[in-house]
Amino acid sequence: MSKKQKSYVVKVPVYTSEIIENAQDLFGGITYNDMHHYLVKNLKIFTESEPLSFDNRNKTKRTVIDKVDFSEHDSGINKALELLT
């Protein structure tokens, strides 16, 4: 007897994105300082808002994040944020 060959159909999703024309850098003109200010602003907004809470699945504990402390550091070249717990 001869063995039958098995054949499979593999579906591969294809994703495309728009071509960025005249991009000045990888992020399309957004500077490192812009990203730094965006993060600082959103961390301050989060700290001032209602605490974030969620249940841990199948456990009796509840996790609550009421604020995110951060520390800013400047090396002269780049600024950095250190997230504190």
Residue frames as qw, qx, qy, qz and C-alpha x, y, z in Angstrom:
[[0.000, 0.887, 0.461, 0.000, 0.00, 0.00, 0.00],
 [0.390, 0.382, -0.030, 0.837, 1.16, 3.49, -0.72],
 [0.223, -0.529, -0.493, 0.654, 0.91, 6.20, 1.90],
 [0.178, 0.853, 0.389, 0.299, -1.20, 9.22, 1.14],
 [0.369, 0.166, -0.174, 0.898, 0.52, 12.55, 1.33],
 [0.163, -0.763, -0.533, 0.327, -0.99, 14.94, 3.78],
 [0.271, 0.436, 0.155, 0.844, -1.46, 18.50, 2.72],
 [0.246, -0.637, -0.502, 0.531, -2.12, 21.47, 4.94],
 [0.177, 0.762, 0.251, 0.571, -3.39, 24.96, 4.27],
 [0.460, -0.394, -0.340, 0.719, -1.60, 27.56, 6.36],
 [0.088, 0.890, 0.317, 0.315, -3.22, 30.97, 6.56],
 [0.524, -0.173, -0.175, 0.815, -0.76, 33.78, 7.23],
 [0.039, 0.922, 0.344, -0.171, -2.12, 37.23, 8.10],
 [0.530, 0.285, 0.137, 0.787, -0.55, 40.07, 6.18],
 [0.181, -0.866, -0.299, 0.357, -0.28, 43.53, 7.68],
 [0.493, 0.438, 0.153, 0.736, 0.75, 46.67, 5.90],
 [0.230, -0.733, -0.286, 0.572, 1.33, 50.19, 7.05],
 [0.370, 0.921, 0.121, 0.017, 1.46, 53.52, 5.33],
 [0.694, 0.215, -0.037, 0.687, 4.72, 54.77, 3.91],
 [0.261, -0.867, -0.155, 0.396, 5.98, 57.78, 5.81],
 [0.587, 0.596, 0.127, 0.534, 7.30, 60.30, 3.37],
 [0.169, 0.715, -0.203, 0.647, 9.86, 62.91, 4.38],
 [0.758, -0.623, -0.186, 0.040, 10.33, 61.43, 7.84],
 [0.082, 0.866, -0.416, 0.265, 13.15, 63.15, 9.65],
 [0.076, -0.420, 0.867, -0.259, 13.89, 60.16, 11.83],
 [0.151, -0.105, -0.983, -0.023, 12.44, 56.86, 12.98],
 [0.025, 0.509, 0.737, -0.444, 9.54, 58.51, 14.82],
 [0.223, 0.686, 0.546, 0.426, 8.53, 60.94, 12.09],
 [0.115, 0.640, -0.019, 0.760, 9.89, 64.15, 13.56],
 [0.650, -0.724, -0.114, -0.201, 9.08, 63.49, 17.21],
 [0.280, 0.638, -0.581, 0.422, 12.10, 64.26, 19.34],
 [0.538, -0.103, -0.751, 0.369, 13.37, 62.52, 22.43],
 [0.006, 0.019, 0.417, -0.908, 12.37, 65.57, 24.51],
 [0.557, -0.115, -0.256, -0.781, 8.82, 65.42, 23.11],
 [0.722, -0.157, -0.666, -0.098, 8.52, 61.79, 24.26],
 [0.369, -0.043, -0.639, 0.673, 9.97, 62.68, 27.68],
 [0.228, -0.037, 0.198, -0.952, 7.49, 65.52, 28.22],
 [0.662, -0.127, -0.463, -0.575, 4.61, 63.30, 27.04],
 [0.645, -0.146, -0.728, 0.180, 5.50, 60.62, 29.60],
 [0.179, -0.040, -0.522, 0.833, 5.92, 63.10, 32.46],
 [0.403, -0.090, -0.056, -0.909, 2.58, 64.74, 31.66],
 [0.734, -0.150, -0.520, -0.411, 0.71, 61.41, 31.51],
 [0.540, -0.099, -0.726, 0.414, 2.33, 60.10, 34.70],
 [0.032, 0.004, 0.384, -0.923, 1.22, 63.24, 36.56],
 [0.578, -0.097, -0.243, -0.773, -2.32, 62.90, 35.16],
 [0.702, -0.119, -0.698, -0.081, -2.43, 59.23, 36.23],
 [0.345, -0.057, -0.665, 0.660, -1.28, 60.08, 39.76],
 [0.221, 0.018, 0.222, -0.950, -4.01, 62.73, 40.11],
 [0.613, -0.086, -0.455, -0.640, -6.79, 60.46, 38.80],
 [0.851, -0.306, 0.158, -0.397, -8.75, 57.67, 40.47],
 [0.374, -0.456, 0.806, 0.049, -6.75, 54.59, 41.56],
 [0.644, 0.282, -0.585, -0.404, -6.55, 51.75, 39.05],
 [0.501, -0.264, 0.757, -0.327, -7.72, 48.43, 40.48],
 [0.717, 0.208, -0.517, -0.419, -8.28, 44.97, 39.10],
 [0.858, -0.312, 0.335, -0.234, -8.91, 41.48, 40.47],
 [0.001, 0.472, -0.862, -0.185, -6.29, 38.82, 40.13],
 [0.743, 0.057, -0.465, -0.478, -7.79, 35.86, 38.33],
 [0.839, -0.196, -0.506, -0.035, -8.81, 32.99, 40.64],
 [0.468, 0.003, -0.542, 0.698, -7.29, 34.68, 43.67],
 [0.279, -0.787, -0.532, 0.139, -8.74, 36.59, 46.56],
 [0.373, -0.432, -0.007, 0.821, -6.28, 39.47, 46.29],
 [0.348, 0.879, 0.315, 0.080, -7.16, 42.71, 44.57],
 [0.581, -0.030, 0.094, 0.808, -4.40, 44.80, 43.00],
 [0.044, 0.956, 0.283, -0.067, -4.69, 48.57, 43.34],
 [0.550, 0.114, 0.067, 0.825, -2.33, 51.09, 41.76],
 [0.086, -0.884, -0.394, 0.236, -3.01, 54.49, 43.26],
 [0.117, 0.952, -0.199, -0.203, 0.02, 56.38, 41.99],
 [0.874, 0.238, 0.009, 0.424, 3.27, 56.01, 40.08],
 [0.311, -0.875, 0.170, 0.330, 6.22, 57.86, 41.52],
 [0.799, 0.456, 0.068, 0.386, 9.02, 58.77, 39.19],
 [0.435, -0.716, 0.162, 0.521, 12.38, 60.42, 39.33],
 [0.597, 0.800, 0.005, 0.063, 13.88, 62.48, 36.51],
 [0.665, -0.448, 0.309, 0.512, 17.56, 62.20, 35.65],
 [0.483, 0.872, -0.054, -0.062, 19.52, 64.32, 33.19],
 [0.838, -0.186, 0.225, 0.461, 22.85, 63.05, 31.93],
 [0.117, -0.623, 0.281, 0.721, 23.46, 66.12, 29.80],
 [0.037, 0.108, -0.773, -0.623, 22.80, 64.21, 26.58],
 [0.439, -0.339, -0.686, -0.471, 19.46, 62.57, 27.30],
 [0.458, -0.332, 0.396, -0.723, 16.86, 62.78, 30.02],
 [0.403, -0.056, -0.912, -0.051, 15.64, 59.64, 31.74],
 [0.628, -0.420, 0.072, -0.652, 12.72, 58.65, 33.95],
 [0.216, 0.121, -0.935, 0.253, 13.04, 56.14, 36.74],
 [0.643, -0.413, -0.329, -0.555, 9.75, 54.60, 37.81],
 [0.004, -0.299, 0.769, -0.565, 9.60, 53.98, 41.56],
 [0.584, -0.364, -0.673, -0.270, 7.43, 51.51, 43.43]]
